[in-house]
Amino acid sequence: MKLALPTFLVIVVFLLGFQVFSFVKEKHESGLKLDEAQKNLNQATINNEKLKAELEYLSNRANLEKELRSSFNLKKPGERMIILVPQKEQPTSTEETQRP
């Protein structure tokens, strides 16, 4: 009987310690999840600001027309379109001799 009480107390202390460890571990994992959520929120806020700026830019009719014309090679009736093609580089003398 004298051994039962200390054994019971050791078991209770062990179980309490295990619970405290579980709570500390949960708190740490929750903190990591909170940090990740904060990063996602910050990134979403930055993306939102960029989209708002782009929307404001494209709300101007002249800017919208400029972007559409450059993206889709559109032209107004009667306009001519000039397409500049970059020149190919001239091969050096060593490149010419290496070709079969």
Rosetta blueprint (number, residue, H / E / L):
1 M L
2 K L
3 L L
4 A H
5 L H
6 P H
7 T H
8 F H
9 L H
10 V H
11 I H
12 V H
13 V H
14 F H
15 L H
16 L H
17 G H
18 F H
19 Q H
20 V H
21 F H
22 S H
23 F H
24 V H
25 K H
26 E H
27 K H
28 H H
29 E H
30 S H
31 G H
32 L H
33 K H
34 L H
35 D H
36 E H
37 A H
38 Q H
39 K H
40 N H
41 L H
42 N H
43 Q H
44 A H
45 T H
46 I H
47 N H
48 N H
49 E H
50 K H
51 L H
52 K H
53 A H
54 E H
55 L H
56 E H
57 Y H
58 L H
59 S H
60 N L
61 R H
62 A H
63 N H
64 L H
65 E H
66 K H
67 E H
68 L H
69 R H
70 S H
71 S H
72 F H
73 N L
74 L L
75 K L
76 K L
77 P L
78 G L
79 E L
80 R L
81 M L
82 I L
83 I L
84 L L
85 V L
86 P L
87 Q L
88 K L
89 E L
90 Q L
91 P L
92 T L
93 S H
94 T H
95 E H
96 E H
97 T H
98 Q H
99 R L
100 P L
